[in-house]
């Protein structure tokens, strides 16, 4: 029987350890593109090609609105918007801690580089107690995010 215990995950961007998370999926990392492609033609001949866009990842952070992490990311967004050519690309790590139930812990780490913020932060007002109105959602893309298991 195999066991996987996860917890105490960390998100670090530009050497800042984020902690002001909302509820639910507070941080997600997804790869939207294939890493390789293939096409089969006449007589079953097949062409294979590496797809470099498969290195790109999307990171979404759900941060408490008005928190110090929200202020930090908003400042980065405003700097990027004011002078895109002069933008310093983001870097960081997305680290999951995985235990085996026997006391052994492994670091499942994505090393992020070449990041930019890709959308502005939306807002909502709700009189029925919807907690989403207290969340700032930041969408970013990184050019590369290799995974290391140590």
N, C-alpha and C positions, 0 to 999 in steps of 0.2 A: 504494500500500500504506500503510495506517495502522498505527501502533504505539502501544501504551499500556504504559508502564513505571510500576509503583507501588512505593513503599517509603517508609520513614521516616515512617509515619503517626503522628499524635499525638492523644491524648485529654487534654483539659483540663477539669476540673470544679472549680468554685469557685476558679479561678486556680491549681489544683494540676495540674502536668503529670505524668500517670501513667507509670510506667516499670517497675513490678514485675509484669510480665505473665507468665502461664504459657505453655503451648504451644498450638499450633493456632489456632483462632479466638479471639484474645484480646480482641477488642472487636467487637461487632456492633451495628448500628443498623437497625431495621426499622420500617416504617409498616404497621400492622395494619388500618387502616380506609380505606375509599375516600374520596376528596376530594369526590366528587359522586355523586349517585344519580339514577336515572330509573325511572319506571314508566309503562308504556303501558296504557291502558284502552280503553274502547269506542270503536269507529270509528278506532282507531289514534291517538287523542289521547294525547300524552305529556307528563308532568310532570317537570321537572328541578329538582333542589334541591341546593344546596351542603351538604356534610356537614362541619361544623366539626371533628368528631372525627378527620377525616383529617389534621389538623395534628399529632396526637399521635404520638410515636415511643417505641419501647422500645429501651433500651440495655442490653446485657449485657456485663459486664466479667469476665474470668477472671484473677484476681489470685493471686500466690503467697501461700499461707497463712502468716500470721505476719509478712509483710513490713510495711514502713511504710505502703504504700498500703492494705493490708488493715486495719491498725490505724486509719487515717484514716477509711475508709468504715464500719468497724464503729462508730466513735465517732459518725459522722453518723446511723447507723441507731439507735443507742441514744438519741441526743438526740431524734430524730423519734418514737421509741416512747414516751419519757418525757413529751413535751409536744407532741402533734401539732398543736394549735392554734397553738403558738408556733414551729413549724418554719419555718426560713428555707429557701425553695425553692432548689434547686440551679440552676446555670447553667453553661455551658461551650461547648466546641467539639470537634467530631470532624473532624479534618483529614486528608485523603488528598493526598499529593503524586503528581502524575501527569506523567510525562515522555513526550515524543513520539519519542524515539530520536535527535533532532537537537540535544539540549542544552536544549530549551525545557521549562520546568516550570510546571505549573498547580496552583493550590491548589483542591481540591474540598472545600469547607467546609460543615458543618452547624452552625448556630448554635443551641445548646440553651438553652431557658429553661423555667422553671416545673417543675423536676424534683423527684421524690420517689423514695425507695427503696420497692419494692413487695413484696419477699419477704425472709425471713430467709435466712441462709447455712446450707446443709446441711453435713453431714460424712460421712465414710466411713472405715472402717478395712479394710485389705486386706493379707494376708500374702503375696500373689503378686506384689508389685511394681507394682500399679496406681498410676500417677502421679496419678490424679484425687484421691487422698487428700491431696495437697499443694496443692490448688486451692480457693480461695474464689470462688464465683460470686455476683456482685451483679447483681440485676435492678432496673432503674429505669425510670420513665416521665417523659417531658417533654411539657409541654402544647404546645410549638411547636418546630419544628426546620427552618426554611427553609434551603435549599441555595444556596450562592453559588459560582460558578466564576470565579476570578480568576487 
